C-alpha cells in the first residue's frame, strides 16, 4: 500500500526545488552574469567571490531538497530495511558529491567546503 501523504510530500519537495532554483536564477543571479552559467559580477557589498559561493549554496539547498524528496518517495512504498539503508546511503552520497562539485566549480577550488562535502560522500561509500 502506498503512503500517499509521503508520495505527495516527495512530489512537493521536487516542485519546490525546481521553483527555488529557477526563481533564484531569474530574480537574483541573472543580473550578476555575463555570458556564463556562473555569476561573475560583484553585487556590493558582496565581492565576486562571495557571489559565486552564494550561487553554489543557493543550488545546494535545491540538491538537498531533491535528496529529501527521493527519500520520501522511497518511503512512500513498502520496502525491506536493508534496501532502504542502501538507498539512503546512495542518495546522500549523490547529494554530497554533486554539492562538492558545485562548490569546487563555483569557487575554483578556493572554498574548502567542497573537500568536506566530498569527504562525507567518501566516508559513507566506504
Jmol script that loads the backbone (N, CA, C; Angstrom):
load data "model"
ATOM      1  N   UNK A   1       0.843  -1.195   0.000  1.00  0.00           N
ATOM      2  CA  UNK A   1       0.000   0.000   0.000  1.00  0.00           C
ATOM      3  C   UNK A   1       0.879   1.246   0.000  1.00  0.00           C
ATOM      4  N   UNK A   2       0.602   2.133  -0.869  1.00  0.00           N
ATOM      5  CA  UNK A   2       1.363   3.380  -0.975  1.00  0.00           C
ATOM      6  C   UNK A   2       0.913   4.350   0.105  1.00  0.00           C
ATOM      7  N   UNK A   3       1.901   5.005   0.722  1.00  0.00           N
ATOM      8  CA  UNK A   3       1.619   6.077   1.666  1.00  0.00           C
ATOM      9  C   UNK A   3       1.473   7.359   0.850  1.00  0.00           C
ATOM     10  N   UNK A   4       0.243   7.724   0.538  1.00  0.00           N
ATOM     11  CA  UNK A   4       0.014   8.849  -0.363  1.00  0.00           C
ATOM     12  C   UNK A   4       0.486  10.181   0.206  1.00  0.00           C
ATOM     13  N   UNK A   5       0.424  10.351   1.516  1.00  0.00           N
ATOM     14  CA  UNK A   5       0.907  11.602   2.096  1.00  0.00           C
ATOM     15  C   UNK A   5       2.408  11.764   1.862  1.00  0.00           C
ATOM     16  N   UNK A   6       3.168  10.662   1.968  1.00  0.00           N
ATOM     17  CA  UNK A   6       4.614  10.724   1.707  1.00  0.00           C
ATOM     18  C   UNK A   6       4.893  10.934   0.217  1.00  0.00           C
ATOM     19  N   UNK A   7       4.099  10.312  -0.623  1.00  0.00           N
ATOM     20  CA  UNK A   7       4.254  10.480  -2.068  1.00  0.00           C
ATOM     21  C   UNK A   7       4.004  11.938  -2.468  1.00  0.00           C
ATOM     22  N   UNK A   8       2.945  12.530  -1.935  1.00  0.00           N
ATOM     23  CA  UNK A   8       2.630  13.932  -2.236  1.00  0.00           C
ATOM     24  C   UNK A   8       3.720  14.843  -1.674  1.00  0.00           C
ATOM     25  N   UNK A   9       4.204  14.540  -0.471  1.00  0.00           N
ATOM     26  CA  UNK A   9       5.285  15.334   0.124  1.00  0.00           C
ATOM     27  C   UNK A   9       6.542  15.263  -0.743  1.00  0.00           C
ATOM     28  N   UNK A  10       6.859  14.082  -1.264  1.00  0.00           N
ATOM     29  CA  UNK A  10       8.031  13.916  -2.134  1.00  0.00           C
ATOM     30  C   UNK A  10       7.883  14.754  -3.394  1.00  0.00           C
ATOM     31  N   UNK A  11       6.732  14.678  -4.031  1.00  0.00           N
ATOM     32  CA  UNK A  11       6.498  15.468  -5.244  1.00  0.00           C
ATOM     33  C   UNK A  11       6.580  16.960  -4.945  1.00  0.00           C
ATOM     34  N   UNK A  12       6.068  17.371  -3.797  1.00  0.00           N
ATOM     35  CA  UNK A  12       6.138  18.773  -3.410  1.00  0.00           C
ATOM     36  C   UNK A  12       7.595  19.211  -3.211  1.00  0.00           C
ATOM     37  N   UNK A  13       8.435  18.334  -2.645  1.00  0.00           N
ATOM     38  CA  UNK A  13       9.857  18.659  -2.477  1.00  0.00           C
ATOM     39  C   UNK A  13      10.516  18.900  -3.829  1.00  0.00           C
ATOM     40  N   UNK A  14      10.203  18.076  -4.824  1.00  0.00           N
ATOM     41  CA  UNK A  14      10.784  18.251  -6.159  1.00  0.00           C
ATOM     42  C   UNK A  14      10.284  19.546  -6.807  1.00  0.00           C
ATOM     43  N   UNK A  15       8.998  19.824  -6.672  1.00  0.00           N
ATOM     44  CA  UNK A  15       8.432  21.047  -7.246  1.00  0.00           C
ATOM     45  C   UNK A  15       9.042  22.280  -6.593  1.00  0.00           C
ATOM     46  N   UNK A  16       9.125  22.275  -5.268  1.00  0.00           N
ATOM     47  CA  UNK A  16       9.711  23.408  -4.551  1.00  0.00           C
ATOM     48  C   UNK A  16      11.177  23.585  -4.948  1.00  0.00           C
ATOM     49  N   UNK A  17      11.909  22.490  -5.101  1.00  0.00           N
ATOM     50  CA  UNK A  17      13.316  22.570  -5.510  1.00  0.00           C
ATOM     51  C   UNK A  17      13.488  23.238  -6.867  1.00  0.00           C
ATOM     52  N   UNK A  18      12.664  22.835  -7.818  1.00  0.00           N
ATOM     53  CA  UNK A  18      12.748  23.435  -9.156  1.00  0.00           C
ATOM     54  C   UNK A  18      12.392  24.919  -9.093  1.00  0.00           C
ATOM     55  N   UNK A  19      11.319  25.243  -8.397  1.00  0.00           N
ATOM     56  CA  UNK A  19      10.912  26.645  -8.279  1.00  0.00           C
ATOM     57  C   UNK A  19      12.001  27.457  -7.587  1.00  0.00           C
ATOM     58  N   UNK A  20      12.598  26.909  -6.530  1.00  0.00           N
ATOM     59  CA  UNK A  20      13.655  27.595  -5.780  1.00  0.00           C
ATOM     60  C   UNK A  20      14.823  27.953  -6.690  1.00  0.00           C
ATOM     61  N   UNK A  21      15.308  26.995  -7.455  1.00  0.00           N
ATOM     62  CA  UNK A  21      16.456  27.257  -8.330  1.00  0.00           C
ATOM     63  C   UNK A  21      16.104  28.196  -9.475  1.00  0.00           C
ATOM     64  N   UNK A  22      14.947  27.983 -10.093  1.00  0.00           N
ATOM     65  CA  UNK A  22      14.562  28.831 -11.216  1.00  0.00           C
ATOM     66  C   UNK A  22      14.359  30.273 -10.760  1.00  0.00           C
ATOM     67  N   UNK A  23      13.641  30.476  -9.664  1.00  0.00           N
ATOM     68  CA  UNK A  23      13.421  31.843  -9.184  1.00  0.00           C
ATOM     69  C   UNK A  23      14.729  32.499  -8.746  1.00  0.00           C
ATOM     70  N   UNK A  24      15.621  31.730  -8.138  1.00  0.00           N
ATOM     71  CA  UNK A  24      16.922  32.285  -7.770  1.00  0.00           C
ATOM     72  C   UNK A  24      17.686  32.756  -8.988  1.00  0.00           C
ATOM     73  N   UNK A  25      17.660  31.951 -10.038  1.00  0.00           N
ATOM     74  CA  UNK A  25      18.352  32.334 -11.268  1.00  0.00           C
ATOM     75  C   UNK A  25      17.723  33.566 -11.904  1.00  0.00           C
ATOM     76  N   UNK A  26      16.400  33.603 -11.957  1.00  0.00           N
ATOM     77  CA  UNK A  26      15.701  34.703 -12.631  1.00  0.00           C
ATOM     78  C   UNK A  26      15.747  35.988 -11.805  1.00  0.00           C
ATOM     79  N   UNK A  27      15.507  35.882 -10.504  1.00  0.00           N
ATOM     80  CA  UNK A  27      15.370  37.091  -9.693  1.00  0.00           C
ATOM     81  C   UNK A  27      16.685  37.608  -9.108  1.00  0.00           C
ATOM     82  N   UNK A  28      17.665  36.723  -8.926  1.00  0.00           N
ATOM     83  CA  UNK A  28      18.900  37.145  -8.268  1.00  0.00           C
ATOM     84  C   UNK A  28      20.104  37.051  -9.192  1.00  0.00           C
ATOM     85  N   UNK A  29      20.396  35.858  -9.674  1.00  0.00           N
ATOM     86  CA  UNK A  29      21.680  35.611 -10.329  1.00  0.00           C
ATOM     87  C   UNK A  29      21.734  36.035 -11.790  1.00  0.00           C
ATOM     88  N   UNK A  30      20.602  36.174 -12.439  1.00  0.00           N
ATOM     89  CA  UNK A  30      20.575  36.590 -13.855  1.00  0.00           C
ATOM     90  C   UNK A  30      21.262  37.942 -14.035  1.00  0.00           C
ATOM     91  N   UNK A  31      21.109  38.811 -13.054  1.00  0.00           N
ATOM     92  CA  UNK A  31      21.673  40.162 -13.138  1.00  0.00           C
ATOM     93  C   UNK A  31      23.175  40.188 -12.848  1.00  0.00           C
ATOM     94  N   UNK A  32      23.706  39.069 -12.389  1.00  0.00           N
ATOM     95  CA  UNK A  32      25.114  39.018 -11.991  1.00  0.00           C
ATOM     96  C   UNK A  32      25.952  38.159 -12.927  1.00  0.00           C
ATOM     97  N   UNK A  33      25.443  37.937 -14.123  1.00  0.00           N
ATOM     98  CA  UNK A  33      26.069  37.007 -15.052  1.00  0.00           C
ATOM     99  C   UNK A  33      26.376  37.705 -16.367  1.00  0.00           C
ATOM    100  N   UNK A  34      27.517  37.346 -16.953  1.00  0.00           N
ATOM    101  CA  UNK A  34      27.884  37.828 -18.283  1.00  0.00           C
ATOM    102  C   UNK A  34      28.269  36.637 -19.151  1.00  0.00           C
ATOM    103  N   UNK A  35      27.350  36.154 -19.952  1.00  0.00           N
ATOM    104  CA  UNK A  35      27.613  35.080 -20.913  1.00  0.00           C
ATOM    105  C   UNK A  35      28.211  33.826 -20.298  1.00  0.00           C
ATOM    106  N   UNK A  36      27.806  33.461 -19.102  1.00  0.00           N
ATOM    107  CA  UNK A  36      28.280  32.213 -18.498  1.00  0.00           C
ATOM    108  C   UNK A  36      27.222  31.698 -17.544  1.00  0.00           C
ATOM    109  N   UNK A  37      27.355  30.430 -17.196  1.00  0.00           N
ATOM    110  CA  UNK A  37      26.418  29.838 -16.239  1.00  0.00           C
ATOM    111  C   UNK A  37      26.678  30.376 -14.832  1.00  0.00           C
ATOM    112  N   UNK A  38      27.918  30.734 -14.576  1.00  0.00           N
ATOM    113  CA  UNK A  38      28.346  31.216 -13.264  1.00  0.00           C
ATOM    114  C   UNK A  38      28.170  32.718 -13.161  1.00  0.00           C
ATOM    115  N   UNK A  39      27.549  33.209 -12.084  1.00  0.00           N
ATOM    116  CA  UNK A  39      27.526  34.661 -11.898  1.00  0.00           C
ATOM    117  C   UNK A  39      28.948  35.169 -11.661  1.00  0.00           C
ATOM    118  N   UNK A  40      29.362  36.153 -12.420  1.00  0.00           N
ATOM    119  CA  UNK A  40      30.743  36.634 -12.331  1.00  0.00           C
ATOM    120  C   UNK A  40      30.857  38.096 -11.937  1.00  0.00           C
ATOM    121  N   UNK A  41      29.727  38.757 -11.734  1.00  0.00           N
ATOM    122  CA  UNK A  41      29.762  40.164 -11.351  1.00  0.00           C
ATOM    123  C   UNK A  41      29.595  40.293  -9.843  1.00  0.00           C
ATOM    124  N   UNK A  42      30.205  41.306  -9.279  1.00  0.00           N
ATOM    125  CA  UNK A  42      30.015  41.549  -7.856  1.00  0.00           C
ATOM    126  C   UNK A  42      28.669  42.221  -7.639  1.00  0.00           C
ATOM    127  N   UNK A  43      28.173  42.138  -6.419  1.00  0.00           N
ATOM    128  CA  UNK A  43      26.909  42.774  -6.044  1.00  0.00           C
ATOM    129  C   UNK A  43      27.120  43.405  -4.678  1.00  0.00           C
ATOM    130  N   UNK A  44      27.665  44.636  -4.680  1.00  0.00           N
ATOM    131  CA  UNK A  44      28.035  45.273  -3.416  1.00  0.00           C
ATOM    132  C   UNK A  44      26.930  45.122  -2.369  1.00  0.00           C
ATOM    133  N   UNK A  45      27.299  44.754  -1.163  1.00  0.00           N
ATOM    134  CA  UNK A  45      28.651  44.707  -0.612  1.00  0.00           C
ATOM    135  C   UNK A  45      29.370  43.383  -0.855  1.00  0.00           C
ATOM    136  N   UNK A  46      28.816  42.488  -1.664  1.00  0.00           N
ATOM    137  CA  UNK A  46      29.443  41.198  -1.930  1.00  0.00           C
ATOM    138  C   UNK A  46      30.453  41.303  -3.072  1.00  0.00           C
ATOM    139  N   UNK A  47      31.592  40.664  -2.877  1.00  0.00           N
ATOM    140  CA  UNK A  47      32.578  40.588  -3.951  1.00  0.00           C
ATOM    141  C   UNK A  47      32.179  39.464  -4.907  1.00  0.00           C
ATOM    142  N   UNK A  48      32.872  39.374  -6.039  1.00  0.00           N
ATOM    143  CA  UNK A  48      32.598  38.301  -6.991  1.00  0.00           C
ATOM    144  C   UNK A  48      32.736  36.939  -6.312  1.00  0.00           C
ATOM    145  N   UNK A  49      33.753  36.784  -5.495  1.00  0.00           N
ATOM    146  CA  UNK A  49      33.996  35.523  -4.779  1.00  0.00           C
ATOM    147  C   UNK A  49      32.800  35.157  -3.892  1.00  0.00           C
ATOM    148  N   UNK A  50      32.249  36.139  -3.210  1.00  0.00           N
ATOM    149  CA  UNK A  50      31.102  35.883  -2.340  1.00  0.00           C
ATOM    150  C   UNK A  50      29.844  35.547  -3.140  1.00  0.00           C
ATOM    151  N   UNK A  51      29.675  36.200  -4.268  1.00  0.00           N
ATOM    152  CA  UNK A  51      28.519  35.925  -5.113  1.00  0.00           C
ATOM    153  C   UNK A  51      28.589  34.492  -5.630  1.00  0.00           C
ATOM    154  N   UNK A  52      29.778  34.040  -5.984  1.00  0.00           N
ATOM    155  CA  UNK A  52      29.944  32.690  -6.519  1.00  0.00           C
ATOM    156  C   UNK A  52      29.599  31.620  -5.481  1.00  0.00           C
ATOM    157  N   UNK A  53      30.041  31.789  -4.238  1.00  0.00           N
ATOM    158  CA  UNK A  53      29.722  30.793  -3.216  1.00  0.00           C
ATOM    159  C   UNK A  53      28.249  30.895  -2.821  1.00  0.00           C
ATOM    160  N   UNK A  54      27.693  32.090  -2.889  1.00  0.00           N
ATOM    161  CA  UNK A  54      26.264  32.248  -2.621  1.00  0.00           C
ATOM    162  C   UNK A  54      25.455  31.489  -3.675  1.00  0.00           C
ATOM    163  N   UNK A  55      25.876  31.592  -4.932  1.00  0.00           N
ATOM    164  CA  UNK A  55      25.210  30.871  -6.021  1.00  0.00           C
ATOM    165  C   UNK A  55      25.272  29.358  -5.780  1.00  0.00           C
ATOM    166  N   UNK A  56      26.458  28.864  -5.415  1.00  0.00           N
ATOM    167  CA  UNK A  56      26.603  27.425  -5.154  1.00  0.00           C
ATOM    168  C   UNK A  56      25.726  27.009  -3.979  1.00  0.00           C
ATOM    169  N   UNK A  57      25.758  27.786  -2.910  1.00  0.00           N
ATOM    170  CA  UNK A  57      24.961  27.463  -1.723  1.00  0.00           C
ATOM    171  C   UNK A  57      23.471  27.481  -2.042  1.00  0.00           C
ATOM    172  N   UNK A  58      23.055  28.417  -2.877  1.00  0.00           N
ATOM    173  CA  UNK A  58      21.652  28.503  -3.266  1.00  0.00           C
ATOM    174  C   UNK A  58      21.203  27.191  -3.916  1.00  0.00           C
ATOM    175  N   UNK A  59      22.024  26.675  -4.812  1.00  0.00           N
ATOM    176  CA  UNK A  59      21.641  25.459  -5.525  1.00  0.00           C
ATOM    177  C   UNK A  59      21.884  24.189  -4.704  1.00  0.00           C
ATOM    178  N   UNK A  60      22.762  24.248  -3.720  1.00  0.00           N
ATOM    179  CA  UNK A  60      22.928  23.109  -2.807  1.00  0.00           C
ATOM    180  C   UNK A  60      21.639  22.879  -2.030  1.00  0.00           C
ATOM    181  N   UNK A  61      20.976  23.948  -1.643  1.00  0.00           N
ATOM    182  CA  UNK A  61      19.687  23.805  -0.952  1.00  0.00           C
ATOM    183  C   UNK A  61      18.715  23.020  -1.831  1.00  0.00           C
ATOM    184  N   UNK A  62      18.703  23.310  -3.127  1.00  0.00           N
ATOM    185  CA  UNK A  62      17.842  22.575  -4.048  1.00  0.00           C
ATOM    186  C   UNK A  62      18.255  21.107  -4.131  1.00  0.00           C
ATOM    187  N   UNK A  63      19.560  20.838  -4.232  1.00  0.00           N
ATOM    188  CA  UNK A  63      20.033  19.448  -4.277  1.00  0.00           C
ATOM    189  C   UNK A  63      19.613  18.680  -3.027  1.00  0.00           C
ATOM    190  N   UNK A  64      19.767  19.311  -1.863  1.00  0.00           N
ATOM    191  CA  UNK A  64      19.361  18.656  -0.619  1.00  0.00           C
ATOM    192  C   UNK A  64      17.850  18.424  -0.594  1.00  0.00           C
ATOM    193  N   UNK A  65      17.086  19.373  -1.137  1.00  0.00           N
ATOM    194  CA  UNK A  65      15.639  19.187  -1.229  1.00  0.00           C
ATOM    195  C   UNK A  65      15.289  18.010  -2.128  1.00  0.00           C
ATOM    196  N   UNK A  66      15.988  17.876  -3.249  1.00  0.00           N
ATOM    197  CA  UNK A  66      15.768  16.727  -4.131  1.00  0.00           C
ATOM    198  C   UNK A  66      16.123  15.418  -3.423  1.00  0.00           C
ATOM    199  N   UNK A  67      17.208  15.429  -2.649  1.00  0.00           N
ATOM    200  CA  UNK A  67      17.599  14.225  -1.911  1.00  0.00           C
ATOM    201  C   UNK A  67      16.525  13.836  -0.900  1.00  0.00           C
ATOM    202  N   UNK A  68      16.019  14.816  -0.173  1.00  0.00           N
ATOM    203  CA  UNK A  68      14.936  14.520   0.775  1.00  0.00           C
ATOM    204  C   UNK A  68      13.685  14.045   0.040  1.00  0.00           C
ATOM    205  N   UNK A  69      13.403  14.634  -1.098  1.00  0.00           N
ATOM    206  CA  UNK A  69      12.272  14.186  -1.901  1.00  0.00           C
ATOM    207  C   UNK A  69      12.428  12.739  -2.347  1.00  0.00           C
ATOM    208  N   UNK A  70      13.647  12.367  -2.740  1.00  0.00           N
ATOM    209  CA  UNK A  70      13.908  10.981  -3.152  1.00  0.00           C
ATOM    210  C   UNK A  70      13.697  10.021  -1.977  1.00  0.00           C
ATOM    211  N   UNK A  71      14.130  10.427  -0.797  1.00  0.00           N
ATOM    212  CA  UNK A  71      13.922   9.583   0.386  1.00  0.00           C
ATOM    213  C   UNK A  71      12.439   9.445   0.713  1.00  0.00           C
ATOM    214  N   UNK A  72      11.715  10.531   0.640  1.00  0.00           N
ATOM    215  CA  UNK A  72      10.274  10.466   0.898  1.00  0.00           C
ATOM    216  C   UNK A  72       9.562   9.608  -0.143  1.00  0.00           C
ATOM    217  N   UNK A  73      10.000   9.727  -1.397  1.00  0.00           N
ATOM    218  CA  UNK A  73       9.414   8.898  -2.456  1.00  0.00           C
ATOM    219  C   UNK A  73       9.642   7.426  -2.164  1.00  0.00           C
ATOM    220  N   UNK A  74      10.849   7.080  -1.769  1.00  0.00           N
ATOM    221  CA  UNK A  74      11.169   5.691  -1.438  1.00  0.00           C
ATOM    222  C   UNK A  74      10.353   5.213  -0.245  1.00  0.00           C
ATOM    223  N   UNK A  75      10.210   6.084   0.762  1.00  0.00           N
ATOM    224  CA  UNK A  75       9.449   5.721   1.962  1.00  0.00           C
ATOM    225  C   UNK A  75       7.954   5.596   1.689  1.00  0.00           C
ATOM    226  N   UNK A  76       7.479   6.148   0.602  1.00  0.00           N
ATOM    227  CA  UNK A  76       6.050   6.070   0.296  1.00  0.00           C
ATOM    228  C   UNK A  76       5.643   4.671  -0.179  1.00  0.00           C
ATOM    229  N   UNK A  77       6.611   3.827  -0.465  1.00  0.00           N
ATOM    230  CA  UNK A  77       6.346   2.443  -0.860  1.00  0.00           C
ATOM    231  C   UNK A  77       6.984   1.513   0.163  1.00  0.00           C
ATOM    232  N   UNK A  78       6.314   0.405   0.481  1.00  0.00           N
ATOM    233  CA  UNK A  78       6.901  -0.528   1.461  1.00  0.00           C
ATOM    234  C   UNK A  78       8.142  -1.215   0.872  1.00  0.00           C
ATOM    235  N   UNK A  79       9.238  -1.197   1.653  1.00  0.00           N
ATOM    236  CA  UNK A  79      10.488  -1.825   1.221  1.00  0.00           C
ATOM    237  C   UNK A  79      11.132  -2.526   2.409  1.00  0.00           C
ATOM    238  N   UNK A  80      12.061  -3.423   2.104  1.00  0.00           N
ATOM    239  CA  UNK A  80      12.804  -4.105   3.150  1.00  0.00           C
ATOM    240  C   UNK A  80      13.810  -3.149   3.781  1.00  0.00           C
ATOM    241  N   UNK A  81      14.142  -3.377   5.047  1.00  0.00           N
ATOM    242  CA  UNK A  81      15.041  -2.497   5.800  1.00  0.00           C
ATOM    243  C   UNK A  81      16.402  -2.303   5.163  1.00  0.00           C
ATOM    244  N   UNK A  82      17.047  -3.376   4.703  1.00  0.00           N
ATOM    245  CA  UNK A  82      18.390  -3.246   4.125  1.00  0.00           C
ATOM    246  C   UNK A  82      18.364  -2.442   2.839  1.00  0.00           C
ATOM    247  N   UNK A  83      17.366  -2.671   2.022  1.00  0.00           N
ATOM    248  CA  UNK A  83      17.249  -1.902   0.784  1.00  0.00           C
ATOM    249  C   UNK A  83      17.096  -0.417   1.080  1.00  0.00           C
ATOM    250  N   UNK A  84      16.338  -0.096   2.117  1.00  0.00           N
ATOM    251  CA  UNK A  84      16.148   1.304   2.483  1.00  0.00           C
ATOM    252  C   UNK A  84      17.463   1.919   2.941  1.00  0.00           C
ATOM    253  N   UNK A  85      18.221   1.192   3.755  1.00  0.00           N
ATOM    254  CA  UNK A  85      19.509   1.706   4.229  1.00  0.00           C
ATOM    255  C   UNK A  85      20.441   1.977   3.058  1.00  0.00           C
ATOM    256  N   UNK A  86      20.514   1.043   2.134  1.00  0.00           N
ATOM    257  CA  UNK A  86      21.383   1.205   0.967  1.00  0.00           C
ATOM    258  C   UNK A  86      20.920   2.384   0.099  1.00  0.00           C
ATOM    259  N   UNK A  87      19.619   2.504  -0.087  1.00  0.00           N
ATOM    260  CA  UNK A  87      19.087   3.607  -0.876  1.00  0.00           C
ATOM    261  C   UNK A  87      19.414   4.952  -0.222  1.00  0.00           C
ATOM    262  N   UNK A  88      19.227   5.046   1.090  1.00  0.00           N
ATOM    263  CA  UNK A  88      19.538   6.285   1.809  1.00  0.00           C
ATOM    264  C   UNK A  88      21.006   6.635   1.642  1.00  0.00           C
ATOM    265  N   UNK A  89      21.880   5.666   1.783  1.00  0.00           N
ATOM    266  CA  UNK A  89      23.314   5.916   1.595  1.00  0.00           C
ATOM    267  C   UNK A  89      23.598   6.446   0.193  1.00  0.00           C
ATOM    268  N   UNK A  90      23.006   5.836  -0.813  1.00  0.00           N
ATOM    269  CA  UNK A  90      23.243   6.273  -2.193  1.00  0.00           C
ATOM    270  C   UNK A  90      22.723   7.689  -2.430  1.00  0.00           C
ATOM    271  N   UNK A  91      21.569   8.000  -1.883  1.00  0.00           N
ATOM    272  CA  UNK A  91      21.013   9.349  -2.045  1.00  0.00           C
ATOM    273  C   UNK A  91      21.939  10.383  -1.413  1.00  0.00           C
ATOM    274  N   UNK A  92      22.414  10.106  -0.212  1.00  0.00           N
ATOM    275  CA  UNK A  92      23.292  11.052   0.472  1.00  0.00           C
ATOM    276  C   UNK A  92      24.627  11.181  -0.265  1.00  0.00           C
ATOM    277  N   UNK A  93      25.171  10.076  -0.741  1.00  0.00           N
ATOM    278  CA  UNK A  93      26.427  10.125  -1.497  1.00  0.00           C
ATOM    279  C   UNK A  93      26.273  11.000  -2.737  1.00  0.00           C
ATOM    280  N   UNK A  94      25.212  10.788  -3.491  1.00  0.00           N
ATOM    281  CA  UNK A  94      24.996  11.575  -4.715  1.00  0.00           C
ATOM    282  C   UNK A  94      24.809  13.049  -4.376  1.00  0.00           C
ATOM    283  N   UNK A  95      24.009  13.344  -3.352  1.00  0.00           N
ATOM    284  CA  UNK A  95      23.778  14.746  -2.961  1.00  0.00           C
ATOM    285  C   UNK A  95      25.083  15.415  -2.533  1.00  0.00           C
ATOM    286  N   UNK A  96      25.900  14.706  -1.762  1.00  0.00           N
ATOM    287  CA  UNK A  96      27.164  15.281  -1.292  1.00  0.00           C
ATOM    288  C   UNK A  96      28.148  15.464  -2.444  1.00  0.00           C
ATOM    289  N   UNK A  97      28.226  14.485  -3.341  1.00  0.00           N
ATOM    290  CA  UNK A  97      29.146  14.609  -4.476  1.00  0.00           C
ATOM    291  C   UNK A  97      28.745  15.751  -5.409  1.00  0.00           C
ATOM    292  N   UNK A  98      27.466  15.850  -5.726  1.00  0.00           N
ATOM    293  CA  UNK A  98      27.014  16.942  -6.588  1.00  0.00           C
ATOM    294  C   UNK A  98      27.244  18.294  -5.917  1.00  0.00           C
ATOM    295  N   UNK A  99      27.011  18.367  -4.617  1.00  0.00           N
ATOM    296  CA  UNK A  99      27.254  19.609  -3.882  1.00  0.00           C
ATOM    297  C   UNK A  99      28.733  19.949  -3.871  1.00  0.00           C
ATOM    298  N   UNK A 100      29.569  18.943  -3.694  1.00  0.00           N
ATOM    299  CA  UNK A 100      31.015  19.145  -3.708  1.00  0.00           C
ATOM    300  C   UNK A 100      31.473  19.693  -5.058  1.00  0.00           C
ATOM    301  N   UNK A 101      30.980  19.094  -6.131  1.00  0.00           N
ATOM    302  CA  UNK A 101      31.335  19.542  -7.477  1.00  0.00           C
ATOM    303  C   UNK A 101      30.849  20.970  -7.709  1.00  0.00           C
ATOM    304  N   UNK A 102      29.665  21.295  -7.228  1.00  0.00           N
ATOM    305  CA  UNK A 102      29.120  22.640  -7.390  1.00  0.00           C
ATOM    306  C   UNK A 102      29.991  23.676  -6.682  1.00  0.00           C
ATOM    307  N   UNK A 103      30.411  23.394  -5.445  1.00  0.00           N
ATOM    308  CA  UNK A 103      31.270  24.332  -4.711  1.00  0.00           C
ATOM    309  C   UNK A 103      32.657  24.398  -5.352  1.00  0.00           C
ATOM    310  N   UNK A 104      33.197  23.253  -5.749  1.00  0.00           N
ATOM    311  CA  UNK A 104      34.505  23.233  -6.414  1.00  0.00           C
ATOM    312  C   UNK A 104      34.472  24.087  -7.675  1.00  0.00           C
ATOM    313  N   UNK A 105      33.463  23.896  -8.488  1.00  0.00           N
ATOM    314  CA  UNK A 105      33.336  24.648  -9.743  1.00  0.00           C
ATOM    315  C   UNK A 105      33.123  26.137  -9.485  1.00  0.00           C
ATOM    316  N   UNK A 106      32.199  26.451  -8.594  1.00  0.00           N
ATOM    317  CA  UNK A 106      31.837  27.861  -8.414  1.00  0.00           C
ATOM    318  C   UNK A 106      32.933  28.688  -7.757  1.00  0.00           C
ATOM    319  N   UNK A 107      33.752  28.043  -6.928  1.00  0.00           N
ATOM    320  CA  UNK A 107      34.808  28.803  -6.235  1.00  0.00           C
ATOM    321  C   UNK A 107      36.186  28.532  -6.812  1.00  0.00           C
ATOM    322  N   UNK A 108      36.234  27.748  -7.881  1.00  0.00           N
ATOM    323  CA  UNK A 108      37.506  27.356  -8.495  1.00  0.00           C
ATOM    324  C   UNK A 108      38.423  26.670  -7.481  1.00  0.00           C
ATOM    325  N   UNK A 109      37.813  25.950  -6.566  1.00  0.00           N
ATOM    326  CA  UNK A 109      38.565  25.190  -5.568  1.00  0.00           C
ATOM    327  C   UNK A 109      39.066  26.008  -4.398  1.00  0.00           C
ATOM    328  N   UNK A 110      38.689  27.261  -4.314  1.00  0.00           N
ATOM    329  CA  UNK A 110      39.216  28.134  -3.257  1.00  0.00           C
ATOM    330  C   UNK A 110      38.440  28.042  -1.948  1.00  0.00           C
ATOM    331  N   UNK A 111      37.245  27.495  -1.981  1.00  0.00           N
ATOM    332  CA  UNK A 111      36.469  27.333  -0.755  1.00  0.00           C
ATOM    333  C   UNK A 111      36.608  25.885  -0.296  1.00  0.00           C
ATOM    334  N   UNK A 112      37.025  25.656   0.957  1.00  0.00           N
ATOM    335  CA  UNK A 112      37.280  24.289   1.415  1.00  0.00           C
ATOM    336  C   UNK A 112      36.028  23.441   1.602  1.00  0.00           C
ATOM    337  N   UNK A 113      34.867  24.044   1.464  1.00  0.00           N
ATOM    338  CA  UNK A 113      33.633  23.283   1.639  1.00  0.00           C
ATOM    339  C   UNK A 113      33.523  22.091   0.707  1.00  0.00           C
ATOM    340  N   UNK A 114      34.080  22.199  -0.493  1.00  0.00           N
ATOM    341  CA  UNK A 114      33.985  21.090  -1.441  1.00  0.00           C
ATOM    342  C   UNK A 114      34.710  19.856  -0.908  1.00  0.00           C
ATOM    343  N   UNK A 115      35.807  20.073  -0.193  1.00  0.00           N
ATOM    344  CA  UNK A 115      36.543  18.938   0.377  1.00  0.00           C
ATOM    345  C   UNK A 115      35.724  18.228   1.449  1.00  0.00           C
ATOM    346  N   UNK A 116      35.073  19.006   2.305  1.00  0.00           N
ATOM    347  CA  UNK A 116      34.260  18.417   3.368  1.00  0.00           C
ATOM    348  C   UNK A 116      33.085  17.638   2.788  1.00  0.00           C
ATOM    349  N   UNK A 117      32.430  18.205   1.782  1.00  0.00           N
ATOM    350  CA  UNK A 117      31.300  17.509   1.159  1.00  0.00           C
ATOM    351  C   UNK A 117      31.748  16.211   0.477  1.00  0.00           C
ATOM    352  N   UNK A 118      32.900  16.269  -0.194  1.00  0.00           N
ATOM    353  CA  UNK A 118      33.443  15.062  -0.836  1.00  0.00           C
ATOM    354  C   UNK A 118      33.850  14.029   0.221  1.00  0.00           C
ATOM    355  N   UNK A 119      34.395  14.494   1.344  1.00  0.00           N
ATOM    356  CA  UNK A 119      34.816  13.581   2.416  1.00  0.00           C
ATOM    357  C   UNK A 119      33.597  12.855   2.996  1.00  0.00           C
ATOM    358  N   UNK A 120      32.490  13.566   3.167  1.00  0.00           N
ATOM    359  CA  UNK A 120      31.269  12.921   3.671  1.00  0.00           C
ATOM    360  C   UNK A 120      30.836  11.822   2.710  1.00  0.00           C
ATOM    361  N   UNK A 121      30.820  12.120   1.417  1.00  0.00           N
ATOM    362  CA  UNK A 121      30.427  11.123   0.417  1.00  0.00           C
ATOM    363  C   UNK A 121      31.366   9.909   0.468  1.00  0.00           C
ATOM    364  N   UNK A 122      32.659  10.168   0.557  1.00  0.00           N
ATOM    365  CA  UNK A 122      33.631   9.077   0.609  1.00  0.00           C
ATOM    366  C   UNK A 122      33.453   8.212   1.857  1.00  0.00           C
ATOM    367  N   UNK A 123      33.271   8.842   2.998  1.00  0.00           N
ATOM    368  CA  UNK A 123      33.100   8.093   4.245  1.00  0.00           C
ATOM    369  C   UNK A 123      31.857   7.225   4.222  1.00  0.00           C
ATOM    370  N   UNK A 124      30.789   7.721   3.633  1.00  0.00           N
ATOM    371  CA  UNK A 124      29.558   6.902   3.524  1.00  0.00           C
ATOM    372  C   UNK A 124      29.770   5.748   2.556  1.00  0.00           C
ATOM    373  N   UNK A 125      30.479   6.023   1.464  1.00  0.00           N
ATOM    374  CA  UNK A 125      30.729   4.990   0.456  1.00  0.00           C
ATOM    375  C   UNK A 125      31.595   3.855   1.021  1.00  0.00           C
ATOM    376  N   UNK A 126      32.565   4.223   1.874  1.00  0.00           N
ATOM    377  CA  UNK A 126      33.441   3.210   2.469  1.00  0.00           C
ATOM    378  C   UNK A 126      32.655   2.354   3.423  1.00  0.00           C
TER     379      UNK A 126
END
end "model"
wireframe off; spacefill off
backbone 0.3
color backbone group
